[in-house]
């Protein structure tokens, strides 16, 4: 299983705000580019799905930690500048981010299944919503996966726990 980073967009340890256009700026190494004047040519795609996968693969190689932090609630400006938006096309970049987000969602579910198998005996302890990610997961989970990923994993685990508890309660009620 691939390992995500510790921020919604990978940040240097001393930086507290998101870098806009993270992928376009090489992780903040250069300034975001404005749209071109005169306008550059737009990339025409003959195999849209393959091009999306190829672009995702390139991003995973260049920015692996940032790719693993794309979850629901992202803003396209967090990842791409105006130049890329114009050149690549909004639909294409949107599809790239949706692809990364769907893959990350699958990673969260896979992680939760593995985690739940290893930690079944601790379910009652962490079912309280006041339980934070730091208390729920081990230090090595936090270090390996980061808070964005583990935040989504916690919600996934809580949903599963609540559903299982409701099913047990309804079974008990039916048997009485």
Secondary structure, DSSP 8 states (H G I E B T S, - for coil): -----SSSS---TT--S--TTTTTTTTTTS------SS-------SSHHHHHHHHHHHHHHH-HHHHTT--TT--GGGT--HHHHHHH-HHHHHHHHHHHHHHHHHHHHHHHHHHHHH-GGGHHHH-STT--HHHHS-HHHHHHHHHHHHHHHHHHHHHHHHHHHHHHHHHHHHH-
